[in-house]
Structures are given as C-alpha cells and as structure tokens.
Amino acid sequence: MVFLKDVFQKSFFLSGAFLKGVLLIFVLLSGVRFVSQGDHWMTELPTHFPMQYGVASLILFILLLWRKQWFAGAIAAILAIFNWHVILDDKPTPVKDIASQPFRVYAANVWHINVFEKTLLEEFRDLDTEIAFITEMTPDILHSVRPEILKYPYRVERPKKGGKGFLFLSKFPVQDFQVIDIRSHGNRPLLVANLLIDQQVVTFYGVHPLNPAWTTQFPERNNQLLWLAQQVADNPKPVIVAGDFNLTPYSPIFEKLISISNLRDSANGFGWQPSWPTMFPIFWLPIDHILVSPEIRVHSRQIGNFIGSDHYPVIADISLRERSKEVAFFHLETGNTYD
C-alpha cells in the first residue's frame, strides 16, 4: 500500500502541473460554444460534449483537491457546474389548454447493418405509437418486420440499402405527403406529410441529414437543417419534426434551427437523454430528436429500448394545445401504402 501511494504521488500524470494542463484543455473546449458559429466541423465538434466535460471536470476537481491545488480545484468545480447547467437549464412547458387527446411520436434509427432480427421484431410487435418515423430502413429489414406494421393504416415506405431509407407509420389519416431529395443536401430524403389530428392539419417532417464526419458532408447536413428551419417558419400549421439529426442540441447549427423555425425540443425539461452510440456509453450524445411547434404540448419524453442499433429510439407523448384556423375535411381510404 505504501508503495502504491508512493507511485501515485510521483506519477507525472497525477502531478499538479499535468492536472492543471488538462483542466486548461477542458476550459478551452467548454468555451468553444461561445465562439463557434458552426461554420467548420472542427469548431462545431467540441460543442457536443458538455456532459463529458462535466464528468471530466468533476474527476479533475477530486484529483486537484487531493494534490492540494485549491484554486485549480475551484475552477474545475465551476467548470463542471457550467457544463451541466447547459444540459439542465430548460424547464418543461406547462401542459394546459389541451385541444386533443395525447398521442405518441416515435423516432428510431434501426441501423442498416442491424443483425438483431429478433430484437427488431419484438420492438415492432410491441410498438404502441400513433406516429413513427424510422430511418436507415433497408428492404431486408422492412421485409422481416412487415407483418408487424400492417396495424398502421397509413404508411410511407422508402426502403433503401445504406443509410438513406426510411419508413413512416401513422394511425392518423394522411392528407398528402411529399418525399424531397435535394442534391445540395446530400440527396438525403426528407418526408413532409400533412396529417389530420382531431380535425386539425398537422405537418410532420421526417429527417435524416448526412453524418458530418467528412468535410464535404458537414455543409450538406447544415444546409438541409437550415432549409428545413425556413420551411417550418413559413408553415402556418402545427409542426412535428422527428428523426436522426446527426447533431446535438448544443451545436450552434441546432440553435439556429430552433431560432429560425421557432420549434421546441421535446426533451427540454426531461433531463439528458442520449441516443447514440449505444455501444460506447462514454461518448453518449443526444442526436435523435422530436421537435414541436408552440401549438403542441409535450407531456413526456423518454429514450426507448435497445433495438440492436447503434441508436436508441426517442419517444414523446404530446397533444395539440389549441386549434388551428385551418380545418381540413377530406376522405382517405384506409389501408393504403404509399410507394
């Protein structure tokens, strides 16, 4: 024990100088969000990790106190609070003036190389939601779960190999829909569907922009999300946006999306809800989202079960707060699958 204590005391990686150097790095990383506009992937990337920075700062706080580095330890404690405040700052919107019964929205990325067929089958068999948007849907996965999705009378099926496929399910009547492919946005399809919910027309947008891992894909992801933000801003109807956004709420691009569209993150007030990557908890990030317009109230928000994917599903129970001025009357035959 004396030997181990002596090793720890003399270790360079536990020395006060080294710990203060690491603390300085985390101070700089935590401060990037104040200067980054999301113009380059290298300045946006550090903005995604406030939870990890907070945990690291807490560990540094303990080690610095052990080394009797009181001032640096105080900075580490402040840094931990600063980062976690970013996550826990928002409060849930009070639920009142409800004009519809609560309904559930489900968004999941099933992963196009998913080999957990039994897990997926169980998930679709137990799926209890009024609206679902499922990305990276391949022809093989769709074939394996098809018997379980027939309970949804309205479906838009776009299975594709790779990460571009999707499946949309609705128990609400679909008035019309459009699948938009924009070349400048990486040819990632974006679903726009108008649903009739309690005699109101609600627009649903299903999104899955490109992963910004490559330099060329970073602006394409941003372009699609900011284009979407403007479309939502110009839409007078209540709006729901769901999918794998490939960015966190702490990104300046996400903040621009919220600011332009006037949407609200359904996770606000419900704590930190990471959805990816399932296999590496240390890097967990909330990149799957359900956003709603001011006419919609959020009752609850949660992470779903493991489905064999690198993503967890996200689930929100919501309701319409007030009636839209536009009321649609139409007849649509049930049981239709839209190809």
C-alpha positions in Angstrom: 0.0 0.0 0.0 2.8 2.4 0.9 4.5 1.5 -2.5 1.3 2.2 -4.5 0.8 5.5 -2.6 4.4 6.5 -3.4 3.8 5.6 -7.1 0.6 7.7 -7.3 2.4 10.6 -5.5 5.3 10.6 -8.0 3.3 9.9 -11.2 3.6 12.6 -13.8 0.1 12.1 -14.9 -1.2 12.8 -11.5 1.0 15.8 -10.8 -0.4 19.2 -10.2 1.1 20.6 -13.3 -0.3 17.9 -15.5 -3.8 18.1 -14.0 -3.8 21.9 -14.4 -2.8 21.4 -18.0 -5.7 19.0 -18.6 -8.0 21.4 -16.8 -6.9 24.2 -19.2 -7.8 22.0 -22.2 -11.3 21.4 -20.9 -11.8 25.1 -20.2 -10.9 25.8 -23.8 -13.1 23.0 -25.1 -16.1 24.1 -23.0 -15.7 27.7 -24.2 -15.8 26.9 -27.9 -19.6 27.1 -28.0 -19.3 30.8 -27.3 -17.2 31.5 -30.4 -18.3 28.8 -32.8 -21.0 29.6 -35.4 -21.0 26.1 -36.8 -19.1 27.2 -39.9 -16.5 24.5 -39.7 -16.7 20.9 -38.3 -13.6 21.4 -36.2 -15.2 24.2 -34.2 -18.6 22.6 -34.0 -17.3 19.2 -32.9 -16.3 20.3 -29.3 -19.7 21.8 -28.6 -21.4 18.4 -28.5 -19.9 17.1 -25.2 -21.0 19.2 -22.1 -21.9 16.1 -20.2 -18.5 14.5 -20.8 -16.7 17.8 -20.0 -18.7 18.0 -16.7 -17.8 14.5 -15.7 -14.1 15.0 -16.5 -14.1 18.3 -14.6 -15.6 16.6 -11.5 -12.8 14.0 -11.7 -10.2 16.8 -12.0 -11.8 18.6 -9.1 -11.3 15.5 -6.8 -7.7 14.9 -8.0 -6.7 18.6 -7.7 -8.0 18.7 -4.1 -6.0 15.5 -3.4 -3.0 17.4 -4.7 -4.0 20.4 -2.6 -4.3 22.6 -5.7 -7.2 24.6 -4.2 -7.6 27.4 -6.8 -7.4 25.0 -9.8 -9.8 22.7 -7.9 -12.3 25.5 -7.5 -12.1 26.2 -11.3 -12.7 22.5 -12.0 -15.8 22.6 -9.8 -17.1 25.7 -11.5 -16.4 24.2 -14.9 -18.4 21.0 -14.0 -21.4 23.2 -12.9 -21.1 25.3 -16.0 -21.3 22.3 -18.4 -24.1 20.5 -16.6 -26.1 23.8 -16.5 -26.2 23.7 -20.3 -27.9 20.3 -20.1 -30.3 21.0 -17.2 -31.2 24.6 -17.9 -34.5 24.2 -19.7 -37.8 23.6 -17.9 -40.8 21.7 -19.3 -43.6 23.7 -20.7 -46.8 23.5 -18.5 -49.4 21.3 -20.1 -52.7 23.3 -20.4 -55.3 24.3 -23.0 -55.2 20.8 -24.5 -57.4 20.5 -27.5 -56.6 16.9 -28.4 -56.0 13.6 -26.6 -52.3 12.9 -26.0 -50.6 10.8 -28.7 -47.2 9.3 -29.1 -44.4 10.0 -31.6 -41.6 7.5 -32.0 -38.4 8.1 -33.9 -35.7 5.5 -34.4 -32.6 4.7 -36.5 -32.7 0.9 -36.9 -29.1 0.8 -38.4 -28.9 -0.5 -41.9 -26.5 -3.3 -40.8 -28.7 -4.4 -37.9 -28.4 -8.2 -37.3 -30.7 -8.4 -34.3 -33.7 -9.5 -36.2 -35.5 -11.0 -33.2 -35.0 -7.8 -31.2 -36.4 -5.7 -34.1 -39.4 -8.0 -34.5 -40.2 -7.7 -30.8 -39.9 -3.9 -31.0 -42.3 -3.6 -33.9 -44.6 -6.1 -32.4 -44.9 -4.1 -29.2 -44.8 -0.7 -30.9 -47.6 1.4 -29.3 -47.4 4.8 -31.0 -49.6 6.9 -33.2 -46.8 8.2 -35.4 -43.4 6.6 -36.1 -40.5 7.7 -38.3 -37.8 5.0 -38.7 -34.6 5.8 -40.6 -32.0 3.5 -42.3 -34.8 1.1 -43.2 -33.5 -1.4 -45.8 -35.5 -3.8 -48.0 -34.4 -6.8 -45.9 -35.4 -5.1 -42.5 -38.7 -4.0 -44.0 -39.5 -7.5 -45.2 -38.7 -9.0 -41.8 -41.0 -6.6 -39.9 -43.8 -6.2 -42.5 -46.3 -8.4 -40.7 -46.0 -6.1 -37.6 -46.5 -2.8 -39.4 -49.8 -3.8 -41.1 -51.6 -2.4 -38.0 -50.8 1.0 -39.2 -53.4 2.1 -41.9 -51.2 4.8 -43.3 -47.6 4.1 -44.4 -44.9 5.6 -46.5 -42.2 3.1 -47.4 -38.9 4.1 -48.8 -36.5 1.2 -48.0 -33.0 1.5 -49.5 -29.7 -0.1 -48.9 -27.2 2.0 -46.9 -28.5 4.8 -44.7 -31.0 6.6 -47.0 -34.1 4.5 -46.5 -37.0 5.3 -44.1 -40.4 4.1 -43.0 -43.2 6.3 -41.9 -46.2 4.9 -39.9 -49.3 6.7 -38.9 -52.7 5.9 -37.3 -53.9 9.4 -38.2 -55.2 10.0 -41.7 -52.6 11.3 -44.2 -53.9 14.1 -46.3 -50.9 14.3 -48.6 -47.2 13.7 -48.5 -44.0 14.5 -50.4 -40.5 13.0 -50.3 -38.0 15.7 -51.1 -34.5 14.9 -52.4 -32.2 17.9 -52.7 -28.9 17.3 -54.3 -27.1 20.1 -52.4 -28.2 18.4 -49.2 -26.5 15.1 -49.9 -29.6 13.5 -51.6 -30.9 12.6 -48.2 -34.7 12.2 -48.5 -36.9 14.4 -46.3 -40.5 13.4 -45.7 -43.3 16.1 -45.5 -46.7 14.7 -44.6 -49.9 16.5 -43.6 -51.9 14.6 -41.0 -55.4 15.1 -39.7 -55.4 15.0 -35.9 -58.5 16.0 -34.1 -59.8 17.9 -37.1 -56.6 19.8 -37.4 -54.0 19.6 -40.1 -50.6 18.9 -38.6 -47.4 18.8 -40.7 -44.9 16.1 -40.0 -41.3 16.4 -41.2 -39.1 13.3 -41.1 -35.4 14.0 -41.4 -32.1 12.2 -41.5 -29.3 14.5 -42.8 -25.9 13.3 -43.5 -23.4 12.4 -40.9 -20.9 15.3 -40.8 -17.9 13.1 -40.3 -16.5 14.1 -43.7 -15.7 17.7 -44.7 -18.0 17.6 -47.7 -20.9 16.3 -45.7 -20.7 18.9 -42.9 -22.2 21.8 -45.0 -24.7 19.5 -46.6 -26.1 18.5 -43.2 -26.2 22.1 -42.2 -27.9 23.2 -45.4 -30.6 20.7 -45.1 -31.4 21.5 -41.5 -31.4 25.3 -42.1 -33.5 24.8 -45.2 -35.9 22.8 -43.1 -36.0 25.5 -40.5 -37.1 28.1 -43.1 -39.8 25.7 -44.4 -41.2 25.3 -40.9 -41.0 29.0 -40.2 -43.2 29.6 -43.3 -45.7 26.9 -42.4 -48.8 28.2 -40.5 -49.8 24.7 -39.3 -48.7 22.9 -36.2 -45.5 21.1 -36.9 -43.7 18.0 -35.7 -40.1 17.3 -36.8 -38.5 13.9 -35.9 -35.5 11.8 -36.9 -31.8 11.3 -36.6 -30.4 14.9 -36.9 -26.7 13.9 -36.6 -26.1 16.7 -34.2 -26.8 17.6 -30.5 -28.9 20.4 -29.0 -25.6 22.1 -28.0 -24.5 22.7 -31.6 -24.7 26.2 -32.9 -26.5 24.8 -36.0 -29.2 23.3 -33.8 -29.6 26.6 -32.1 -30.0 28.3 -35.5 -32.6 25.6 -36.4 -34.6 26.3 -33.3 -34.3 30.1 -33.6 -35.4 30.3 -37.3 -38.2 27.7 -37.0 -39.5 28.6 -33.5 -39.6 24.9 -32.7 -39.1 23.5 -29.3 -37.0 20.4 -28.4 -39.4 17.9 -26.8 -36.5 16.8 -24.5 -36.4 20.2 -22.7 -37.1 19.8 -19.0 -36.8 16.0 -19.1 -33.1 15.7 -18.5 -30.2 14.4 -20.6 -31.4 11.7 -22.9 -28.5 10.4 -25.1 -29.5 8.2 -28.1 -26.1 7.4 -29.7 -23.8 5.4 -29.7 -25.4 2.6 -27.8 -22.2 0.6 -27.6 -19.9 3.4 -26.2 -21.6 5.0 -23.1 -18.6 7.3 -22.5 -19.4 9.0 -25.8 -23.2 9.1 -25.5 -24.8 12.0 -27.3 -28.4 13.1 -27.9 -28.6 13.3 -31.7 -32.1 11.9 -32.3 -34.8 14.5 -31.8 -38.5 15.2 -31.8 -39.2 18.9 -32.2 -42.6 20.6 -31.9 -44.1 24.0 -32.7 -45.7 26.2 -30.0 -49.2 24.8 -30.7 -48.1 21.4 -29.3 -47.5 20.5 -25.7 -45.1 17.8 -24.5 -46.4 15.5 -21.7 -43.3 13.2 -21.5 -40.1 12.4 -23.3 -38.0 9.3 -23.0 -35.4 7.0 -24.6 -36.7 3.7 -25.9 -35.4 0.1 -25.7 -32.3 -1.2 -27.3 -33.3 -2.4 -30.8 -30.0 -3.8 -32.0 -29.0 -0.5 -33.4 -26.2 2.0 -32.7 -29.1 4.3 -31.8 -31.8 4.2 -29.1 -35.3 5.3 -30.1 -36.7 8.5 -28.8 -40.4 8.8 -27.7 -42.5 11.8 -27.0 -46.1 12.0 -25.7 -47.7 15.2 -27.0 -51.0 16.9 -27.6 -52.4 19.8 -29.5 -52.7 22.9 -27.4 -55.1 24.9 -29.5 -57.0 24.5 -32.7 -55.6 25.8 -35.9 -57.6 28.2 -38.0 -57.3 25.8 -41.0 -59.6 22.8 -40.7 -59.4 20.1 -43.4 -62.3 17.9 -44.5 -61.4 15.0 -46.7 -61.9 11.3 -47.1 -59.0 9.0 -47.5 -59.4 5.3 -47.8 -57.6 3.4 -45.0 -55.1 0.6 -45.5 -53.1 2.4 -48.2 -49.4 2.0 -48.5 -47.7 4.9 -50.3 -44.8 3.9 -52.5 
